[in-house]
Amino acid sequence: MRNRRAALATIAGAVSLALTLSACGQNSEGSSGGSEGSSEGATIGIAMPTQASERWITDGKSVVEDLQAKGYKTKLVYGEDNPKTQVSQIEKLIKQGVDALIIAAIDNKSLNGVLQKAADAGTPVISYDRLILGTENVDYYVSFDNEQVGRLQARYIIEKLGLEDGKGPFNIELFAGSSDDNNTKYFFDGAMNLLQPYLDSKQLVVQSGQTELDKVTTLRWDGPTAQKRMNRILTQSYKSEKVDAVLSPYDGISIGILNALQSDGYGSGSKPLPVITGQDAELASVKSIVAGQQSQTIYKDLRQLAEVAANMVDDILHDDVPQVNNRRTYNNGVKAVPAYLLQPTSVDKTNYKDVLVQGGYYTDAELK
């Protein structure tokens, strides 16, 4: 296993040259240390951010199931949104001799030291959904097209408000994810690329004046934190105005925003709820969409994400080249990390049955 990283570097170089020429918590305990070219006896360490979010529970479960189906043992840990805890957990997994690591970072800048230990041990690292920054010791990245997530959210607002037809002006408030999550910038930039022209033309107005990314982030993607901020905005900026739309990057944040709006009287006949976006198709938010409260969410099939991560691990441990579809976009400040990106889907009341129920993600009974 200590030669894995050197082998990965050789593989990466060969793939890069080929592309240039052609184109322009539940643990399964057991001993680690699988033999070369075989999954027998190999153990994979999986570090997820928190069990407080439904999506990360689903991710952890799905990754474990996919790896076990391939014959691997797994060690799944949750850092409960504490970066120091996650570092300690990863360090312990390395000491236990796991053969590869799949990491969804809590703080994407806090792992440099512990990933150097992984490199020293020859342990390959896959950055899962959130790109780990500032280190060369990340071998691959698997995620969704995060800018497309933001574009889908913005597109939904544009269509629902009729902005392309010249309607307006409308009041909008902007929310973003956690400042220590690299995905936050991609989501926000993707959305603002489409919304900015309407802000410039005054068809969209941010009454709070909070438009810069560093003013609208939500630490740890926390719903109650978003609710408090929305309460302040309503109190300070909407005494005689009403909110027409809220750009929300994540369902948990959307629920917090909804709570604040409903406490302020929104949702009644004379004060309808604004257009509210979201992400992750969490059960509570899909139920809210069905009930006519939250407007939209972005569905990312976590089963596919887990499958890609498991396939990457399997390829690496069999000395095969993992499939990637993006080699340049995701630069972590030290190198461009080879990535496989999946495509997200916009979901609202008109298509949730087709996408989520017929797709087998939820049953009708779960959404009642």
LINFENFEN-V951960 format. One record per residue. PHI is phi as a letter, one per 30 degrees, with the letter a starting at -180 (NA if undefined). PSI is psi in whole degrees, -180 to 180 (NA if undefined). Layout:
BEGIN
{{PHI,PSI} {PHI,PSI}}
END
This chain:
BEGIN
{{NA,-25} {d,-16} {c,2} {d,-47} {d,-36} {d,-39} {d,-40} {d,-41} {d,-41} {d,-43} {d,-47} {d,-41} {d,-41} {d,-42} {d,-42} {d,-44} {d,-42} {d,-41} {d,-40} {d,-43} {d,-33} {c,-20} {b,-32} {j,NA} {NA,116} {b,123} {c,142} {c,101} {d,153} {l,168} {d,146} {c,-178} {j,58} {d,154} {d,158} {e,133} {i,13} {b,143} {d,-7} {d,121} {i,-8} {d,144} {b,135} {c,128} {d,133} {b,117} {c,114} {c,158} {d,-49} {a,150} {c,2} {d,-16} {c,130} {e,-38} {d,-38} {d,-29} {d,-44} {d,-44} {e,-52} {e,-47} {d,-43} {d,-42} {d,-44} {e,-47} {d,-42} {d,-40} {d,-42} {d,-33} {d,-24} {c,0} {j,8} {c,153} {d,155} {b,151} {b,108} {c,127} {b,152} {b,131} {d,-4} {h,45} {i,24} {c,109} {e,-40} {d,-39} {d,-43} {d,-42} {e,-45} {d,-40} {d,-43} {d,-41} {e,-41} {d,-41} {d,-40} {d,-44} {d,-31} {d,-8} {i,30} {d,152} {d,-16} {a,159} {b,135} {c,118} {b,122} {c,104} {d,143} {d,-53} {c,111} {d,2} {c,5} {c,3} {c,3} {e,-48} {d,-47} {d,-29} {d,-22} {d,-36} {d,-37} {d,-42} {d,-42} {d,-30} {d,-2} {i,26} {c,114} {d,151} {b,129} {c,123} {d,120} {c,113} {i,-41} {c,122} {d,128} {d,131} {c,156} {i,21} {b,145} {d,-8} {c,45} {b,123} {c,-42} {b,160} {b,133} {b,130} {a,-171} {c,167} {d,96} {d,-33} {d,-35} {d,-33} {e,-50} {d,-39} {d,-40} {d,-39} {d,-46} {d,-43} {e,-38} {d,-45} {d,-46} {e,-45} {d,-43} {d,-32} {d,-10} {i,33} {d,-35} {d,-19} {c,4} {i,8} {d,157} {k,-177} {d,155} {b,151} {c,131} {b,146} {c,147} {c,132} {b,147} {b,171} {d,-160} {d,140} {d,-20} {c,12} {c,119} {d,-28} {d,-28} {e,-46} {d,-41} {d,-45} {e,-49} {d,-45} {d,-42} {e,-43} {d,-46} {d,-26} {e,-32} {c,-33} {d,-28} {e,-42} {e,-34} {d,-28} {d,-40} {d,-36} {d,-4} {i,12} {d,-30} {c,134} {b,130} {c,99} {d,-30} {d,-20} {i,3} {c,98} {b,-19} {d,148} {e,-42} {d,-9} {c,-13} {b,6} {d,159} {b,103} {e,131} {i,19} {h,35} {d,124} {d,-49} {e,-35} {d,-43} {d,-38} {d,-43} {d,-42} {d,-41} {d,-39} {e,-44} {d,-43} {d,-45} {d,-42} {d,-42} {d,-30} {b,-5} {b,41} {d,-39} {b,4} {c,166} {b,151} {d,129} {c,-25} {a,149} {b,121} {d,107} {c,132} {d,-12} {a,144} {e,-41} {d,-37} {d,-40} {d,-40} {d,-42} {d,-43} {d,-45} {e,-43} {e,-43} {d,-44} {d,-44} {d,-33} {d,-24} {c,8} {j,-1} {d,147} {j,-3} {c,170} {d,-36} {d,-10} {b,75} {d,155} {d,146} {d,171} {d,125} {b,122} {d,180} {a,-172} {a,142} {j,-8} {h,44} {d,150} {e,-46} {d,-38} {d,-36} {d,-40} {d,-39} {d,-39} {d,-45} {d,-35} {d,-2} {i,27} {c,-85} {d,143} {d,-42} {a,157} {b,163} {c,121} {d,125} {b,114} {d,99} {d,-22} {d,-39} {d,-40} {d,-46} {d,-40} {d,-43} {d,-43} {d,-43} {d,-40} {d,-38} {d,-48} {e,-47} {d,-43} {d,-47} {e,-46} {d,-10} {c,14} {h,33} {c,166} {d,117} {d,146} {d,132} {b,158} {b,11} {a,119} {c,-4} {b,-27} {d,-39} {c,81} {c,126} {c,15} {j,-16} {c,-38} {a,161} {d,119} {d,123} {e,133} {b,153} {c,120} {c,133} {c,162} {c,133} {d,168} {b,134} {d,133} {b,134} {b,-163} {d,-23} {d,-22} {b,7} {d,-33} {d,-44} {d,-43} {d,-49} {c,-40} {d,-53} {d,-27} {d,-4} {i,13} {d,-41} {b,159} {c,163} {e,-39} {d,-38} {d,-27} {c,3} {c,NA}}
END
